[in-house]
Amino acid sequence: MYNTNLSIIITVFNQQHFLERALRSCFNQQVERLEILVIDDGSEPEVFLPNVGCVDGVNVRLLRKLNGGVASARNLGIWEAKGTFIKFLDCDDELLPGCCSAQLASIRSELPELSIIGYRVQQGVKWVEGVPKFDWLISALLQGNLAPLHAFLYRSEDVRAIGGFDQTERTLETMEDYDFNLRIALHGVIATTIHRTGVVYHKQPGSRSADTQKLHQASIRIIDYALEEILQGRVKHEPCLLDVLHGVILLAVQSQDYRSFLHLLPRLKSIKTSSSLLLINKLQWQVQGRLALAKSAEESVFWQQVAELAQQSELDSGQLLNPPSYSLRASAPLLAVHYFDGILLGRVLAKSMQSKGLWLWGTGVWADYWLMMLGSFEITPKGFIDSAATTNMSYKNLACYRLDQIPPEQIEHVIICSRDGYQTIWEVMVERNMADKVLHYVTL
């Protein structure tokens, strides 16, 4: 069926002045049997191919259609493409030299893979670069989009199998790329990533990505559709229940639209997947804190439904380790050693200010960070709890004791300052009937 290695689909609407740059970036890809499809989505005046010369082994075609939006333009390109692989490119963006050849080489023939390469976001003279980091494609996409569309390279058969880009009210001319990638992942496609910058996304003034409210509403519709597909058994890859809940929670909190998910959450009970005890407990602790701080009846119902779903998660006895902590970024704040839920953190600090017996369990980096944070609020804990504490032991000029050395009436609140030991410490507090004294602040 395919007599071309790669088809690059460039969509254009009234942006003739950008087309030459996009085409030249395609010519620098060192790909044999390359096809470039330029789709004019009803531009006025009509788009024409600039005089940029020709390159051996590269076939350029210009296709015209009535204006119907970027999704319909890309779909025309999909059905016309002759390549085994497809890459999409908006005419105001560009590919860096060697991007496509690197991505083609990264995809393993025996696996249903797509390739994602690092990207640069450029706005005038300002720019930032990034490489998507995640464990599993479907888990990551349930929490949001990963990269500009032209950072992806797809197999044509996978693109056609899901019917191309959505043209219904679900996307309403925004987030169609997110919807597309999420459906690709639900179709069973996995990802490989290349840790180098391969594409440039030129952020234009007044771009569609600037309308936050419109993006949130589209994201809700897309997640709602994806979950319906999962519940109806129309997907090849069913995600973990906790991944689904994490994505729903993130979107609900960001949009503050809890009502949109109330009809759907009870139906998620049919997703039967297991997870580790630590992840289940972390979600339950976070939900309990959020429920206590809910500002409306709808928000309360939302958190109650999430709590019920978290309780139904089955324990996978094989998952006893914490998730890997190697996801470091050079651009991260140097002192950001935690992942906090900001709302719960505020609640913990408020309780700490009123506490007559606040203790930190654990010593080391996490304890140091908590000590500095509490100090900025002029809060001084009673001391530290350490299971291996010896006589007259101290840490940071505060006394350090084993739990059994401290009279229970002197312990009003405990902040756990250990990543790897969080679950173990929590279990000790439960055994001692002191679970209600722990101030939880962690996230998934």
C-alpha positions as CSV (number, residue, x, y, z in Angstrom):
1,M,0.0,0.0,0.0
2,Y,2.8,2.4,0.9
3,N,5.4,3.4,-1.6
4,T,6.7,6.4,0.4
5,N,8.6,6.3,3.7
6,L,7.2,9.4,5.3
7,S,4.4,11.9,4.6
8,I,4.6,15.3,6.2
9,I,1.2,17.1,6.2
10,I,1.4,20.9,6.3
11,T,-1.8,22.7,6.9
12,V,-2.2,26.3,5.8
13,F,-4.9,29.0,6.3
14,N,-4.1,32.5,5.2
15,Q,-0.4,32.2,6.3
16,Q,1.4,32.2,3.0
17,H,4.3,34.1,4.6
18,F,5.2,31.2,6.9
19,L,5.1,28.4,4.3
20,E,8.6,28.8,2.9
21,R,10.2,28.4,6.3
22,A,8.1,25.3,7.0
23,L,8.9,23.7,3.6
24,R,12.7,24.4,4.0
25,S,12.6,22.7,7.4
26,C,11.1,19.6,5.8
27,F,13.8,19.6,3.1
28,N,16.4,19.2,5.9
29,Q,15.2,15.9,7.1
30,Q,17.5,13.4,5.3
31,V,14.7,11.0,4.7
32,E,14.5,8.8,1.6
33,R,11.2,8.7,-0.3
34,L,9.7,11.8,1.5
35,E,6.3,13.2,0.6
36,I,5.2,16.7,1.6
37,L,1.5,17.4,1.4
38,V,0.5,21.1,1.6
39,I,-3.2,21.5,2.5
40,D,-4.7,24.9,1.7
41,D,-7.8,25.1,4.0
42,G,-9.7,27.6,1.9
43,S,-7.2,30.5,2.1
44,E,-8.1,33.9,0.5
45,P,-6.2,34.4,-1.7
46,E,-5.3,30.9,-2.4
47,V,-1.9,29.6,-1.2
48,F,0.8,28.8,-3.7
49,L,4.0,26.8,-3.4
50,P,7.0,29.2,-2.9
51,N,10.0,28.8,-5.1
52,V,12.3,26.9,-2.8
53,G,13.8,24.6,-5.4
54,C,13.6,20.9,-5.2
55,V,15.3,18.0,-3.4
56,D,16.0,14.6,-4.8
57,G,13.6,12.0,-3.5
58,V,11.1,14.6,-2.1
59,N,7.7,14.9,-3.7
60,V,5.7,18.1,-2.9
61,R,1.9,18.3,-3.6
62,L,-0.5,21.1,-3.0
63,L,-4.1,20.2,-2.2
64,R,-6.9,22.8,-1.9
65,K,-10.2,22.5,0.0
66,L,-13.1,24.7,1.2
67,N,-12.4,26.1,4.7
68,G,-13.4,23.6,7.3
69,G,-10.8,24.0,10.1
70,V,-7.4,22.4,10.9
71,A,-8.9,19.0,11.8
72,S,-10.6,18.6,8.4
73,A,-7.4,19.8,6.6
74,R,-5.3,17.2,8.4
75,N,-7.8,14.5,7.6
76,L,-7.6,15.3,3.9
77,G,-3.9,14.9,4.2
78,I,-4.3,11.6,6.0
79,W,-6.4,10.0,3.3
80,E,-4.1,11.4,0.5
81,A,-0.8,10.4,2.2
82,K,1.2,7.6,0.7
83,G,3.8,7.3,3.4
84,T,4.2,4.4,5.9
85,F,4.6,7.1,8.6
86,I,2.9,10.5,9.1
87,K,4.1,13.7,10.7
88,F,1.8,16.8,11.0
89,L,3.2,20.4,10.8
90,D,1.4,23.7,11.0
91,C,2.8,26.1,8.5
92,D,3.9,28.6,11.1
93,D,6.1,26.0,12.9
94,E,9.2,24.2,11.8
95,L,11.3,21.0,12.1
96,L,14.9,21.1,13.0
97,P,17.4,19.2,10.8
98,G,17.5,15.5,11.2
99,C,14.3,15.4,13.4
100,C,12.4,12.9,11.2
101,S,15.3,10.6,10.4
102,A,15.9,10.3,14.2
103,Q,12.3,9.6,14.9
104,L,12.0,7.0,12.2
105,A,15.1,5.2,13.5
106,S,13.6,5.2,17.1
107,I,10.4,3.2,16.3
108,R,10.7,-0.5,16.7
109,S,9.0,-2.5,13.9
110,E,7.8,-5.2,16.2
111,L,5.9,-2.8,18.6
112,P,2.9,-0.5,18.1
113,E,4.9,2.6,18.7
114,L,4.8,6.3,18.0
115,S,7.8,8.6,18.5
116,I,8.0,11.9,20.5
117,I,11.0,14.2,20.2
118,G,11.9,17.2,22.3
119,Y,10.5,20.7,21.4
120,R,11.3,24.4,21.6
121,V,8.5,26.9,22.3
122,Q,9.5,30.2,20.7
123,Q,7.8,33.5,21.3
124,G,9.6,36.3,19.6
125,V,13.2,36.2,20.9
126,K,12.2,34.3,24.0
127,W,12.2,30.5,24.1
128,V,12.1,27.4,26.3
129,E,12.9,23.7,25.5
130,G,11.5,20.5,26.9
131,V,11.4,16.8,26.5
132,P,8.2,14.9,27.6
133,K,8.9,12.6,30.6
134,F,6.4,10.0,31.6
135,D,6.1,6.3,32.5
136,W,3.2,5.2,30.2
137,L,1.7,7.1,27.3
138,I,-2.0,6.6,28.3
139,S,-1.3,7.5,32.0
140,A,0.4,10.7,31.0
141,L,-2.3,11.7,28.4
142,L,-5.0,11.3,31.0
143,Q,-3.4,14.2,32.8
144,G,-3.1,16.5,29.8
145,N,-1.3,17.0,26.5
146,L,2.4,16.2,26.3
147,A,3.9,18.2,23.5
148,P,3.1,20.1,20.3
149,L,1.6,17.9,17.6
150,H,4.6,18.1,15.3
151,A,6.8,16.6,18.0
152,F,5.0,13.3,17.3
153,L,5.6,10.8,14.5
154,Y,3.0,8.2,13.8
155,R,2.4,5.0,11.8
156,S,-0.1,5.8,9.1
157,E,-2.1,2.6,9.9
158,D,-2.6,3.7,13.5
159,V,-3.7,7.2,12.4
160,R,-6.3,5.7,10.0
161,A,-7.4,3.1,12.4
162,I,-8.8,5.7,14.8
163,G,-10.4,7.7,12.0
164,G,-8.1,10.7,12.0
165,F,-8.9,13.9,13.8
166,D,-12.3,14.6,15.5
167,Q,-14.5,17.1,13.7
168,T,-17.5,17.0,16.1
169,E,-18.5,19.4,18.8
170,R,-16.3,17.5,21.2
171,T,-13.2,19.5,20.1
172,L,-14.9,22.6,18.7
173,E,-11.8,23.7,16.9
174,T,-9.5,23.4,19.9
175,M,-7.6,20.5,21.6
176,E,-8.2,18.3,18.5
177,D,-4.5,17.2,18.8
178,Y,-5.0,16.2,22.4
179,D,-8.1,14.2,21.6
180,F,-6.3,12.6,18.7
181,N,-3.3,11.5,20.8
182,L,-5.5,10.2,23.6
183,R,-7.5,8.0,21.2
184,I,-4.2,6.8,19.6
185,A,-3.1,5.7,23.1
186,L,-6.4,4.0,23.9
187,H,-6.0,2.1,20.6
188,G,-3.0,0.4,22.2
189,V,-0.2,2.5,20.8
190,I,2.8,3.1,23.1
191,A,5.6,5.7,22.9
192,T,9.3,6.0,22.5
193,T,10.9,9.4,23.3
194,I,14.1,11.1,21.9
195,H,15.9,13.3,24.3
196,R,16.9,16.1,21.9
197,T,15.2,19.1,20.5
198,G,13.7,18.3,17.1
199,V,10.9,20.8,16.5
200,V,10.1,24.4,17.0
201,Y,6.6,25.6,18.1
202,H,6.2,29.3,17.3
203,K,3.7,30.7,19.7
204,Q,1.7,33.4,17.9
205,P,-0.1,36.3,19.6
206,G,-3.8,35.5,20.1
207,S,-3.3,31.8,19.4
208,R,-6.0,29.3,20.3
209,S,-3.9,27.9,23.2
210,A,-4.3,31.3,25.1
211,D,-8.1,30.8,25.8
212,T,-7.8,28.9,29.1
213,Q,-11.5,28.5,29.8
214,K,-12.2,27.1,26.3
215,L,-9.3,24.7,26.7
216,H,-10.7,23.5,30.0
217,Q,-14.1,22.9,28.6
218,A,-12.7,21.0,25.6
219,S,-10.5,18.9,27.9
220,I,-13.6,17.9,30.0
221,R,-15.5,16.8,26.9
222,I,-12.5,14.9,25.6
223,I,-11.9,13.1,28.9
224,D,-15.6,12.4,29.2
225,Y,-15.6,10.8,25.7
226,A,-12.4,8.7,26.5
227,L,-13.9,7.4,29.7
228,E,-17.1,6.4,27.9
229,E,-15.0,4.5,25.4
230,I,-13.2,2.7,28.2
231,L,-16.5,1.9,30.0
232,Q,-18.0,0.5,26.8
233,G,-15.0,-1.7,26.2
234,R,-14.1,-0.1,22.9
235,V,-10.4,0.4,23.6
236,K,-7.4,-1.9,23.3
237,H,-5.6,-0.5,26.3
238,E,-7.6,0.0,29.5
239,P,-5.7,2.3,31.9
240,C,-5.3,1.8,35.7
241,L,-8.2,3.2,37.8
242,L,-5.8,5.4,39.7
243,D,-4.5,6.9,36.5
244,V,-8.1,7.7,35.5
245,L,-8.9,9.2,38.9
246,H,-5.7,11.2,38.9
247,G,-6.6,12.7,35.5
248,V,-10.2,13.5,36.5
249,I,-9.1,15.1,39.8
250,L,-6.5,17.3,38.1
251,L,-8.9,18.5,35.5
252,A,-11.7,19.1,38.0
253,V,-9.4,21.1,40.3
254,Q,-7.9,23.2,37.5
255,S,-11.3,24.0,36.0
256,Q,-13.2,24.1,39.3
257,D,-16.0,22.3,37.3
258,Y,-16.9,19.4,39.6
259,R,-20.4,19.1,38.3
260,S,-19.3,17.8,34.9
261,F,-17.9,14.6,36.4
262,L,-20.6,13.7,38.9
263,H,-22.5,11.6,36.4
264,L,-19.5,9.7,35.3
265,L,-17.6,8.9,38.5
266,P,-20.0,6.3,39.8
267,R,-19.7,4.3,36.6
268,L,-15.9,4.0,37.0
269,K,-16.6,1.2,39.5
270,S,-16.5,-1.2,36.6
271,I,-12.8,-0.5,36.0
272,K,-11.1,-3.3,38.0
273,T,-7.4,-2.7,38.2
274,S,-4.9,-3.0,41.1
275,S,-2.3,-0.7,42.4
276,S,0.2,-0.4,45.3
277,L,-0.9,0.3,48.8
278,L,1.2,3.4,49.0
279,L,-0.5,5.0,45.9
280,I,-4.0,4.0,47.1
281,N,-3.3,5.5,50.6
282,K,-1.8,8.7,49.1
283,L,-5.0,9.2,47.1
284,Q,-7.2,8.6,50.1
285,W,-5.3,11.0,52.3
286,Q,-5.5,13.7,49.6
287,V,-9.2,13.1,49.1
288,Q,-9.9,13.3,52.8
289,G,-8.2,16.6,53.1
290,R,-9.9,18.1,50.0
291,L,-13.3,16.8,51.2
292,A,-12.8,18.7,54.5
293,L,-12.1,21.9,52.6
294,A,-14.9,21.6,50.0
295,K,-16.5,25.0,49.3
296,S,-19.7,23.7,47.6
297,A,-22.2,20.8,47.7
298,E,-21.0,19.7,44.2
299,E,-17.4,19.7,45.3
300,S,-18.2,17.6,48.4
301,V,-20.1,15.0,46.3
302,F,-17.2,14.9,43.9
303,W,-14.7,14.1,46.6
304,Q,-17.0,11.6,48.3
305,Q,-17.4,9.7,45.0
306,V,-13.6,9.7,44.4
307,A,-13.1,8.4,48.0
308,E,-15.5,5.5,47.3
309,L,-13.7,4.6,44.1
310,A,-10.3,4.7,45.8
311,Q,-11.5,2.3,48.5
312,Q,-12.5,-0.2,45.8
313,S,-9.0,-0.3,44.3
314,E,-7.5,-3.8,44.6
315,L,-4.0,-4.2,46.2
316,D,-1.3,-5.6,44.0
317,S,1.0,-7.4,46.4
318,G,3.8,-7.3,43.9
319,Q,3.9,-3.4,44.0
320,L,5.7,-2.9,47.2
321,L,8.2,-0.2,46.1
322,N,7.7,3.5,45.8
323,P,7.6,4.9,42.2
324,P,11.1,5.8,40.9
325,S,12.3,9.3,41.9
326,Y,14.5,9.9,39.0
327,S,12.3,12.5,37.2
328,L,14.6,15.4,37.8
329,R,14.6,18.5,35.7
330,A,17.3,21.1,35.5
331,S,14.7,23.9,35.3
332,A,13.0,22.8,38.6
333,P,13.5,25.1,41.6
334,L,16.5,23.9,43.6
335,L,14.6,23.6,46.9
336,A,11.5,21.9,45.5
337,V,12.1,18.5,47.0
338,H,8.4,17.7,47.5
339,Y,5.3,17.3,45.4
340,F,2.7,19.1,47.5
341,D,-1.0,19.6,47.2
342,G,-1.1,23.3,47.7
343,I,-4.5,23.3,49.4
344,L,-3.5,20.5,51.8
345,L,-0.2,22.2,52.5
346,G,-2.0,25.3,53.6
347,R,-4.2,23.2,55.9
348,V,-1.2,21.5,57.5
349,L,0.5,24.8,58.1
350,A,-2.6,26.3,59.7
351,K,-2.9,23.3,62.0
352,S,0.8,23.4,62.8
353,M,0.5,27.0,63.9
354,Q,-2.2,26.0,66.4
355,S,-0.6,22.8,67.6
356,K,0.6,22.4,71.1
357,G,2.5,19.3,70.3
358,L,3.9,19.2,66.8
359,W,6.5,16.5,65.9
360,L,8.4,15.7,62.7
361,W,9.0,12.0,62.1
362,G,12.2,11.5,60.2
363,T,15.6,13.2,59.7
364,G,17.3,14.2,56.5
365,V,16.5,16.3,53.5
366,W,12.7,16.2,53.9
367,A,12.9,17.1,57.6
368,D,15.3,20.0,56.8
369,Y,12.9,21.3,54.2
370,W,9.9,21.1,56.6
371,L,11.9,22.7,59.3
372,M,12.7,25.7,57.1
373,M,9.1,26.0,55.9
374,L,7.8,25.9,59.5
375,G,10.4,28.4,60.5
376,S,9.2,30.9,58.0
377,F,5.9,30.8,59.9
378,E,7.8,31.0,63.2
379,I,6.6,27.5,64.1
380,T,9.0,25.4,66.2
381,P,8.2,21.7,66.5
382,K,8.6,19.9,69.8
383,G,11.3,17.7,68.3
384,F,11.9,14.7,66.0
385,I,10.8,11.1,66.0
386,D,13.2,8.5,64.8
387,S,12.9,4.8,65.2
388,A,16.6,4.5,65.7
389,A,17.0,7.4,68.1
390,T,19.6,6.9,70.9
391,T,20.0,8.5,74.3
392,N,20.5,12.3,74.2
393,M,20.2,12.3,70.4
394,S,19.4,15.6,68.7
395,Y,18.9,16.8,65.2
396,K,19.1,20.4,64.1
397,N,19.3,21.4,67.8
398,L,16.0,19.7,68.6
399,A,15.6,16.5,70.7
400,C,15.1,13.3,68.9
401,Y,13.2,10.3,70.4
402,R,11.7,7.0,69.6
403,L,7.9,7.1,69.5
404,D,7.6,4.9,72.6
405,Q,9.7,7.4,74.6
406,I,7.2,10.3,74.1
407,P,4.1,10.4,76.3
408,P,1.0,10.2,74.0
409,E,-0.5,13.4,75.5
410,Q,2.5,15.4,74.3
411,I,1.8,14.4,70.7
412,E,-0.9,16.4,69.0
413,H,0.2,16.3,65.4
414,V,2.9,14.5,63.4
415,I,4.3,15.4,60.0
416,I,6.0,12.5,58.3
417,C,9.3,13.6,56.7
418,S,10.3,10.5,54.8
419,R,9.5,9.6,51.2
420,D,10.5,6.0,51.2
421,G,9.3,5.4,54.7
422,Y,6.0,7.2,54.5
423,Q,3.8,4.1,54.3
424,T,5.7,2.3,57.0
425,I,5.5,5.2,59.4
426,W,1.8,5.6,58.7
427,E,1.2,1.9,59.5
428,V,3.0,2.4,62.9
429,M,0.7,5.4,63.7
430,V,-2.3,3.3,62.8
431,E,-1.2,0.4,65.1
432,R,-0.7,2.9,67.9
433,N,-4.3,4.4,67.3
434,M,-2.6,7.7,66.4
435,A,-3.6,7.9,62.8
436,D,-5.7,11.0,63.4
437,K,-2.6,12.9,64.5
438,V,-0.9,12.6,61.1
439,L,-1.0,15.7,58.9
440,H,-1.0,14.5,55.3
441,Y,0.3,16.7,52.6
442,V,1.5,14.4,49.9
443,T,0.2,13.9,46.4
444,L,0.4,11.0,43.9
